[in-house]
């Protein structure tokens, strides 16, 4: 019957769905700080040797940097692989993805970004100072607000037209 939604078909992603996911991924980052603070107050966390501390800390910082690069690059590659080029658009321009492709790419970006905050929590659980979580979690929050949020706002404002 025309005009009646099919209950078996999936609901297309909307701006509201995107904002809920953005808020969920971004909102968990401060919660990691709460978890780390509570752990520091209630348990005696392990204190590995200085050699292990240094190697592990710098390894996770390097992996965090790689995660930020992946957060910026992998979703673009995903969009290009799943979106045909616009024949009327400029040559070499990024294609305009469908909403479900954009939503998937956003989830990839947010997951890579959140992993950086998780690395900070891992460092705290390994006995490192809370400052590590502050640095990595803060960088993750800043990335989400300065990079992911403007992309989402731009996409959904263009989608509304």
VEXDREN-2710 file (C-alpha; in Angstrom, 1 decimal):
% VEXDREN-2710
k/r/px/py/pz
1/UNK/0.0/0.0/0.0
2/UNK/1.6/3.3/-1.0
3/UNK/2.4/5.7/1.8
4/UNK/2.4/3.0/4.5
5/UNK/5.9/2.2/5.8
6/UNK/6.9/-1.5/5.6
7/UNK/7.6/-2.7/9.1
8/UNK/10.2/-5.2/7.7
9/UNK/12.4/-2.5/6.0
10/UNK/15.1/-0.9/8.1
11/UNK/14.6/2.7/9.2
12/UNK/17.0/5.0/7.4
13/UNK/19.6/6.8/9.5
14/UNK/18.6/10.3/10.5
15/UNK/20.3/13.4/12.0
16/UNK/18.8/12.4/15.4
17/UNK/20.4/8.9/15.1
18/UNK/23.8/10.5/14.3
19/UNK/23.6/12.9/17.2
20/UNK/22.7/10.1/19.6
21/UNK/25.7/8.1/18.5
22/UNK/27.9/11.1/18.7
23/UNK/26.7/11.9/22.2
24/UNK/27.1/8.3/23.3
25/UNK/30.7/7.9/22.0
26/UNK/31.7/11.4/23.2
27/UNK/29.9/11.1/26.5
28/UNK/31.7/7.9/27.5
29/UNK/35.1/9.6/27.5
30/UNK/34.5/11.6/30.7
31/UNK/33.1/8.4/32.3
32/UNK/36.5/6.8/31.8
33/UNK/37.9/9.6/34.0
34/UNK/35.4/8.8/36.7
35/UNK/36.3/5.1/36.5
36/UNK/40.0/5.9/36.7
37/UNK/39.5/8.2/39.6
38/UNK/37.5/5.6/41.5
39/UNK/40.0/2.9/40.8
40/UNK/42.9/5.1/42.0
41/UNK/41.0/5.8/45.3
42/UNK/39.8/2.3/46.0
43/UNK/42.5/-0.2/44.8
44/UNK/46.2/-0.5/44.9
45/UNK/47.0/-0.5/41.2
46/UNK/50.1/-2.4/39.9
47/UNK/53.4/-0.6/39.7
48/UNK/55.5/-2.2/37.0
49/UNK/59.2/-1.5/36.6
50/UNK/60.3/1.8/35.1
51/UNK/61.5/0.1/31.9
52/UNK/58.0/-1.5/31.4
53/UNK/56.3/1.8/32.3
54/UNK/58.3/3.8/29.7
55/UNK/58.0/1.3/26.9
56/UNK/54.3/0.7/27.5
57/UNK/53.5/4.3/27.9
58/UNK/55.2/5.4/24.7
59/UNK/53.8/2.4/22.8
60/UNK/50.3/3.4/23.7
61/UNK/51.0/7.1/22.8
62/UNK/52.2/5.9/19.4
63/UNK/49.2/3.7/18.9
64/UNK/47.0/6.7/19.9
65/UNK/48.6/8.8/17.2
66/UNK/48.0/6.0/14.7
67/UNK/44.3/5.8/15.9
68/UNK/43.8/9.5/15.2
69/UNK/45.3/9.0/11.7
70/UNK/43.0/6.1/11.2
71/UNK/40.0/8.1/12.4
72/UNK/40.7/10.7/9.7
73/UNK/41.7/8.3/6.9
74/UNK/39.7/5.1/7.2
75/UNK/36.2/6.6/7.0
76/UNK/37.1/8.6/3.9
77/UNK/38.3/5.4/2.2
78/UNK/35.1/3.6/3.3
79/UNK/33.0/6.4/1.8
80/UNK/34.9/6.4/-1.4
81/UNK/34.6/2.6/-1.7
82/UNK/30.9/2.6/-1.1
83/UNK/29.8/5.8/-2.9
84/UNK/29.9/6.1/-6.7
85/UNK/31.5/9.4/-8.0
86/UNK/29.1/12.2/-9.0
87/UNK/29.4/12.6/-12.8
88/UNK/28.3/16.2/-12.5
89/UNK/30.7/17.0/-9.6
90/UNK/34.3/18.2/-9.9
91/UNK/37.0/15.7/-10.7
92/UNK/38.7/14.3/-7.6
93/UNK/36.0/15.7/-5.2
94/UNK/34.9/13.5/-2.4
95/UNK/31.6/11.8/-3.3
96/UNK/28.4/12.6/-1.3
97/UNK/27.6/9.5/0.6
98/UNK/24.1/8.2/1.4
99/UNK/23.0/8.6/5.0
100/UNK/23.7/5.0/6.0
101/UNK/27.2/5.2/4.5
102/UNK/27.9/8.5/6.3
103/UNK/26.6/7.0/9.6
104/UNK/28.8/4.0/9.3
105/UNK/31.8/6.2/8.5
106/UNK/31.0/8.3/11.5
107/UNK/30.9/5.3/13.7
108/UNK/34.3/4.3/12.5
109/UNK/35.7/7.7/13.2
110/UNK/34.2/7.9/16.7
111/UNK/35.4/4.3/17.5
112/UNK/39.0/5.1/16.5
113/UNK/38.8/8.3/18.5
114/UNK/37.4/6.7/21.6
115/UNK/40.1/4.1/21.5
116/UNK/42.6/6.8/22.3
117/UNK/40.7/7.6/25.6
118/UNK/40.6/3.9/26.4
119/UNK/44.4/3.7/26.0
120/UNK/44.6/6.4/28.6
121/UNK/42.4/4.4/30.9
122/UNK/44.6/1.4/30.3
123/UNK/47.7/3.4/31.3
124/UNK/46.0/4.5/34.6
125/UNK/45.0/0.9/35.3
126/UNK/48.7/-0.1/34.8
127/UNK/49.7/2.4/37.5
128/UNK/50.5/5.5/35.4
129/UNK/49.4/8.9/36.7
130/UNK/45.9/10.2/35.9
131/UNK/47.5/12.8/33.7
132/UNK/47.9/10.2/30.9
133/UNK/44.1/9.8/30.8
134/UNK/43.7/13.5/31.0
135/UNK/45.9/14.0/27.9
136/UNK/44.6/11.1/25.8
137/UNK/41.0/11.6/26.8
138/UNK/41.2/15.3/26.3
139/UNK/42.7/14.8/22.9
140/UNK/39.9/12.4/22.0
141/UNK/37.2/14.8/23.2
142/UNK/38.9/17.7/21.3
143/UNK/39.0/15.5/18.1
144/UNK/35.3/14.7/18.4
145/UNK/34.3/18.3/18.9
146/UNK/36.7/19.9/16.5
147/UNK/36.7/17.3/13.7
148/UNK/33.7/14.9/13.9
149/UNK/31.0/17.3/15.0
150/UNK/31.6/19.9/12.2
151/UNK/31.5/17.1/9.6
152/UNK/28.2/15.8/11.0
153/UNK/26.7/19.2/11.1
154/UNK/27.8/20.0/7.6
155/UNK/26.5/16.7/6.2
156/UNK/23.1/16.8/7.9
157/UNK/22.6/20.5/7.0
158/UNK/23.3/19.7/3.3
159/UNK/21.1/16.6/3.6
160/UNK/18.2/18.7/4.7
161/UNK/18.3/20.7/1.6
END
